[in-house]
């Protein structure tokens, strides 16, 4: 019986071992939403205290949180990541938003901040959606290969 040659393996990327050392939690949809909201609220307060509420810094910090949320949500709850990310952005924007006195002033500040920082909101949501789409396609590909 002739021997089949072993499949050729490409050398592993030096990035792969570094990525394996990173934490890899698997959060439920609710857990992902709570994680994202809690981190964004804490970052909102930190940005307010350290920088005096520049919304751009908050927006830049939102992008990696969006990516981590989409990466850490378990496969069964993937579709929740692009939904909870914009909600968490708005929740964390409360301390950063420049508002007047009272509930009405704070609400107007939040609406204004959401309008002026919509680019960051859309960007973070797009990041989460693309990561979710990539993970979903990868899972579907692995299911197809396993069950031809």
N, C-alpha and C positions, 0 to 999 in steps of 0.2 A: 504494500500500500504506500503510495507516494506521500511524502510529508508536505504539508502546506507551509509556505514561509510565514513567519511571524509578521503580524502587521507592523508597519513602520510607525513609530511614535515620534511626534515632534517634540523637541526639547521644551520643557516647561518654562513658562515666563518667570522672571525673577519677581514679578508682582504677585504671583499666585501664593507663594508661602507667606508673604506679608498680609494678604487678604485673609488667609486662613486663621491668622492670629487675632483678627478683630472679633469682637463679640457678635454673635449671630442669634439673638433672641427671636422667638416666633410669637408675635403678639396677635391676639384676636382682633376683630374689627373694633370692638369697644376699647380694648387695651391700646391699640394703635391711635385711636382718637384721643384717649386720655393722655397718652405719652406726648403726642404732638401738641395738644392744647396746654399741658403743664409746662413743657419746655418753652413754648412760645410766650406764655404768660411770664415765666421767670425771665426770659430774654427781654421781654418788653419792659419789665421793671429795671433790669440791669442797664438797658439802653437809656432809660429815663434818668437813672441815677448817675451813670458814668458819662454820658454824652449830652444830656440835656434834651433828649427826645428827637434826635434826627431820624426821621422815618426811613431814610435810605439805608442806614446801618441795620435797622430792624429788617428791612427787605432783603438785604444781602444775607443775614443770618437765617432767614426763612428758607432759603434754597437748600442748604444741607439738611435741615430738619425735615423738609419735604422728602428728600431723597432717602434719609434714614427711615422715615415712616413707611415709605413704599417698599423698602428693602426688608424691613423687619416684620411686616404683617404676614401672617401665615398664608399659605397658598389658597386655602378655602375662603379667606376673607379679602382677597386681593382687590376686589372692586370697591372696598370701603376707603382705601387710601386716597384716591383723588377726591373723595367726598369730604373726608374729615380735615384735609389739609387747609382748604379755604376757611372752614369754620374756625380752626385753630388760629389762623392768621388774624381773623377778626377779633377773636378773644384776646390774643396777645397784644393787639393794637390799642386796646383800651387804655393801658397806662401811658402809652407813647403819644396818643392822639392829643392834640392841643385843643382843649375845650374850655368853655366858660364855666360859670358856677352852676351848680344844680344838675339835675338829670338831663334836662333839655340841652344845656350847653355841652355836656359830655357826649350826648348822642349826636349833636351836630358836629362836634370835633371828630367823632368816629366816622360819620358819613363822609366828611371832608377828607379824612385820612384815607379811607377806602377808595375814594375817587381819585386822589392824587397818587396813590401807591398801587393802582390797579395793575401796572406792569409787573411789579414784584409778585402780586397775588396770582396773576395769570402764569407767570414764569414758574413759580413753585408748583402750581397745580399741573402745569405741563410736564415738569420734571417727574412728579409723582405718577401722572398718567402714562408717560413713556416707560418708566421703570415697571409699572404694573403690566403694561402691554407686553414688554419684553419678557417678564417673568411668566406671564400667562402663555405666550407663544412657546417659550422654552419647555414649560410643563406639558403642553399639548404635544410637542415634538417628542419628548421622552415617552409619553403614553403611547404614541403611535409606534415608536420603535420597539417598545416592550410588547405590545399586542398587535402584531401585523395582521 
